[in-house]
Amino acid sequence: MELKASVSVDDTYRSTADLVIDGESFTVWTESDVAVDVTGTPWLPTLRVTAMRKGLQLAITPAVDNTALEGSLAAQDVLLDWFPEMLQRTSTQAETAAPSPLEQDRRGVGCFFSGGVDSFYTALKHLDEITHLIIIHGLDISLDNHVLWEEAVDRARTMATELGKELIEVRSNVRLLHAKHGPHWQSQAHGAFLAHVSLLLSPHLRKVYIPASDDESRLAPLGTHPDLDPLWSSSDVEIVHDGIEADRVAKLARIKESAVAMNHLRVCWWNLASKYNCGRCEKCLRTMIGLHIVGASGQCTSLPREIPSRAVRRMYLNAAGEGGELFARENLERLAELGEADTELVRSLSYAVNRNKFQEFLVTARFYVIDVGFGLVRYQARKLFGSNRPAKTTAL
């Protein structure tokens, strides 16, 4: 059995992979506002992990870069070591080709850029080297959420201009592939997708930074990881995982010095209501507390100036697995180091991490009924009553 992929490029801006998986047809595409790689190479990472989830041989045309092919097999070994019960070893049927004659010195250096803490940290750290910022519709903002996307991309254009960088806008439906055929997006697939986009932009970029979401103290098997991301590189593009030396508070201490970051920081993960930052979810509150710790309370204009104690007490810490509670306990330790032993913020945060089972049940129920349920209703209402603009179906 095989996962068969036939790759083509439409109008130089959209790469499409027509797939046959278990005898069923499926089409995935990624487009950009700049010309994209025309080979099968960019699809190696994202299709490799899907083939591993399904236990299928990967057959891909046209030809792929040999370095990228060998790297994808090395990445397969890493993933199999991490997830032996979820993924299977696959073989590859593909022709290899010599690297295209690209002018190395004329291509730039990219950085994936959501406007969040991790991406701002890497972008500012390598500001003199980075030439392009990359934002993706279909990654953390769904393709049908046009309201939030328009605000996010408008702000990204402003941020890129103020930082003196070019912005590359990308749009993709690859998440739909993983929703239907796997593997798990966060734990096994999203790093491969970022690699896919990196390789797709090879006509313009010779190196791409993937900002780290974890620091050295909490590194664990994950879809994007310093031991995994570089393996997806090709002869034309070097992929670098960056930022594991700094935890979230250290990153906030760095980016608070940037007026661009303080005016446009975007951290919200629960944005069904199409808000840039809701100011109430765990990640928004975590960031606001972190800014308080580094002495930047109220300086970020894209977040509420005051930390709402009631929202902290009701914060659902399991939205991102165990990460929310770990961050909350770390923030409590940092606040104690600052001598804040009996403030309203400390009392509220302590309550959140020490809730009893009944209190936790109420918080969980409230999250799913009010935040999730009502959030979906509001989101669908915006769609039905025409708040969203039509999606673009051609190159951005």
NUKEFI-88677 format. One line per field, with one value per residue (C-alpha): x, y negated, z; residue number from 1. Coordinates in steps of 0.25 Angstrom, whole numbers. Example, Ala and Ser with C-alpha at 12.3 -4.5 7.8 and 13.67 -1.06 7.14 Angstrom:
! NUKEFI-88677
u	c(49;55)
v	c(18;4)
w	c(31;29)
num	c(1;2)
! end
This chain:
! NUKEFI-88677
u	c(0;5;2;3;6;6;11;9;10;-1;3;16;9;2;8;-3;-1;-12;-12;-17;-18;-24;-30;-37;-33;-29;-24;-15;-9;0;1;9;10;24;27;29;38;33;39;33;43;35;25;34;33;18;15;26;19;5;11;17;3;-3;8;9;20;22;22;24;26;33;47;52;65;74;78;64;60;72;68;54;58;67;55;47;57;55;40;40;48;39;26;28;13;7;16;22;34;32;40;40;38;43;54;65;70;82;80;75;85;80;88;91;96;84;74;70;68;53;47;33;25;12;14;15;26;34;34;37;49;55;53;59;70;74;69;82;82;67;62;48;36;27;12;3;-12;-17;-7;-12;-23;-33;-36;-50;-47;-45;-48;-36;-27;-29;-26;-14;-8;-10;-3;8;10;12;21;30;31;34;45;50;47;39;27;23;9;5;-8;-10;-20;-10;-16;-29;-20;-15;-29;-34;-22;-12;-3;-6;-3;4;12;16;12;13;29;28;18;27;38;29;27;42;45;34;41;54;54;55;61;74;71;59;57;47;45;45;33;40;53;64;58;45;49;41;37;29;26;36;49;64;67;57;55;69;67;56;67;70;82;76;70;75;65;69;61;64;62;63;73;62;49;37;40;54;48;38;49;56;44;38;49;43;32;27;25;18;8;5;8;-2;-2;-17;-20;-35;-39;-52;-59;-48;-41;-27;-25;-37;-29;-36;-30;-19;-9;-13;-13;0;7;1;6;20;20;17;29;38;33;25;11;1;12;6;-5;-11;-14;-22;-15;-19;-19;-33;-32;-46;-41;-28;-36;-45;-33;-34;-20;-22;-25;-11;-9;0;7;-3;-1;14;14;5;14;27;20;17;31;36;26;31;45;40;35;20;15;2;-4;-17;-10;-2;-15;-23;-12;-10;-25;-24;-13;-18;-33;-40;-47;-60;-55;-47;-60;-67;-56;-55;-70;-70;-59;-66;-80;-77;-63;-64;-79;-83;-70;-74;-88;-82;-72;-83;-92;-81;-80;-95;-97;-86;-75;-65;-59;-58;-46;-36;-35;-23;-9;-9)
v	c(0;-14;-29;-34;-49;-56;-70;-82;-97;-106;-120;-119;-123;-110;-96;-86;-71;-62;-50;-36;-30;-16;-18;-31;-44;-56;-69;-78;-92;-103;-116;-129;-143;-140;-129;-115;-103;-94;-81;-70;-73;-83;-72;-62;-66;-67;-55;-47;-48;-45;-32;-28;-30;-21;-11;-14;-15;-29;-30;-45;-52;-60;-58;-62;-67;-56;-63;-66;-51;-46;-56;-52;-38;-42;-50;-37;-30;-41;-41;-26;-26;-36;-30;-15;-12;-23;-23;-13;-12;-15;-14;-24;-23;-36;-40;-50;-62;-71;-84;-95;-106;-116;-129;-127;-141;-147;-139;-144;-138;-136;-134;-129;-140;-139;-152;-144;-143;-132;-138;-152;-147;-140;-151;-162;-153;-151;-164;-168;-154;-152;-158;-152;-149;-138;-138;-126;-126;-112;-110;-116;-123;-115;-117;-121;-131;-143;-154;-150;-147;-161;-168;-158;-160;-175;-176;-167;-176;-188;-180;-176;-190;-195;-184;-187;-173;-168;-160;-147;-143;-128;-121;-105;-95;-84;-84;-77;-66;-63;-65;-54;-45;-49;-49;-57;-72;-77;-65;-60;-68;-83;-84;-76;-86;-98;-90;-89;-104;-106;-97;-103;-117;-112;-122;-133;-128;-120;-119;-119;-120;-112;-119;-109;-108;-101;-104;-94;-91;-86;-80;-67;-60;-69;-72;-84;-81;-84;-70;-69;-82;-83;-69;-74;-83;-82;-85;-99;-102;-101;-100;-105;-102;-115;-120;-108;-116;-125;-122;-130;-140;-142;-144;-154;-162;-163;-167;-177;-186;-186;-196;-188;-176;-184;-190;-177;-164;-153;-141;-137;-123;-123;-133;-127;-141;-146;-155;-158;-155;-151;-155;-144;-130;-123;-128;-143;-143;-135;-146;-157;-151;-149;-164;-168;-159;-166;-180;-183;-183;-191;-193;-184;-191;-178;-172;-178;-188;-181;-166;-162;-154;-147;-142;-137;-129;-123;-120;-107;-101;-88;-95;-92;-79;-80;-93;-103;-98;-97;-111;-116;-109;-115;-129;-127;-124;-136;-145;-140;-143;-157;-158;-157;-147;-153;-161;-159;-153;-143;-139;-137;-129;-121;-118;-114;-104;-98;-96;-84;-74;-80;-94;-88;-82;-95;-102;-91;-91;-106;-106;-96;-102;-116;-118;-107;-106;-121;-124;-114;-121;-135;-130;-124;-136;-145;-135;-135;-150;-153;-158;-151;-154;-144;-135;-137;-125;-130;-134;-144)
w	c(0;-3;-1;-15;-17;-31;-29;-38;-37;-42;-47;-40;-26;-22;-20;-20;-16;-22;-12;-13;2;4;-10;-6;-13;-5;-10;-1;-5;0;-7;-5;-10;-16;-26;-20;-22;-33;-29;-20;-10;-1;1;7;22;23;14;21;35;29;22;35;42;32;30;15;5;0;-15;-20;-33;-38;-34;-20;-14;-9;3;7;4;13;24;24;26;38;43;42;51;62;61;62;74;81;76;74;76;68;55;46;37;22;10;-2;-17;-23;-33;-28;-35;-33;-26;-35;-39;-28;-26;-11;-8;-13;-5;9;23;28;41;44;50;57;65;78;89;83;69;74;82;70;60;70;73;59;54;46;39;36;23;23;33;29;33;30;29;33;44;56;50;42;27;29;40;31;41;51;39;33;46;48;34;34;47;42;30;40;49;37;32;45;47;33;28;16;19;12;13;12;12;13;15;20;34;28;23;37;43;34;32;44;50;63;59;71;75;62;50;51;51;38;32;36;29;17;16;18;6;-2;-1;-6;-18;-8;5;8;23;31;46;54;67;79;87;99;106;110;123;117;104;101;88;80;65;65;73;72;69;58;51;44;38;29;22;7;-1;-4;10;24;35;49;62;70;84;94;103;108;116;114;124;119;105;110;117;103;95;105;100;86;83;72;80;91;81;73;82;79;88;89;85;88;77;72;75;65;75;73;88;97;110;118;113;120;109;110;125;126;117;125;137;131;126;141;146;136;140;128;133;124;114;104;97;90;104;115;124;137;140;144;157;155;141;147;158;147;137;131;132;124;111;106;114;126;121;127;141;139;134;146;156;150;150;165;168;160;168;181;177;174;189;185;195;198;186;179;167;176;183;170;163;176;176;161;163;176;173;179;170;171;168;156;151;151;144;133;131;130;120;111;112;112;105;95;93;93;86;74;74;73;62;54;56;50;38;36;36;27;36;29;15;5;5;-6;-16;-24;-20;-8)
num	c(1;2;3;4;5;6;7;8;9;10;11;12;13;14;15;16;17;18;19;20;21;22;23;24;25;26;27;28;29;30;31;32;33;34;35;36;37;38;39;40;41;42;43;44;45;46;47;48;49;50;51;52;53;54;55;56;57;58;59;60;61;62;63;64;65;66;67;68;69;70;71;72;73;74;75;76;77;78;79;80;81;82;83;84;85;86;87;88;89;90;91;92;93;94;95;96;97;98;99;100;101;102;103;104;105;106;107;108;109;110;111;112;113;114;115;116;117;118;119;120;121;122;123;124;125;126;127;128;129;130;131;132;133;134;135;136;137;138;139;140;141;142;143;144;145;146;147;148;149;150;151;152;153;154;155;156;157;158;159;160;161;162;163;164;165;166;167;168;169;170;171;172;173;174;175;176;177;178;179;180;181;182;183;184;185;186;187;188;189;190;191;192;193;194;195;196;197;198;199;200;201;202;203;204;205;206;207;208;209;210;211;212;213;214;215;216;217;218;219;220;221;222;223;224;225;226;227;228;229;230;231;232;233;234;235;236;237;238;239;240;241;242;243;244;245;246;247;248;249;250;251;252;253;254;255;256;257;258;259;260;261;262;263;264;265;266;267;268;269;270;271;272;273;274;275;276;277;278;279;280;281;282;283;284;285;286;287;288;289;290;291;292;293;294;295;296;297;298;299;300;301;302;303;304;305;306;307;308;309;310;311;312;313;314;315;316;317;318;319;320;321;322;323;324;325;326;327;328;329;330;331;332;333;334;335;336;337;338;339;340;341;342;343;344;345;346;347;348;349;350;351;352;353;354;355;356;357;358;359;360;361;362;363;364;365;366;367;368;369;370;371;372;373;374;375;376;377;378;379;380;381;382;383;384;385;386;387;388;389;390;391;392;393;394;395;396)
! end
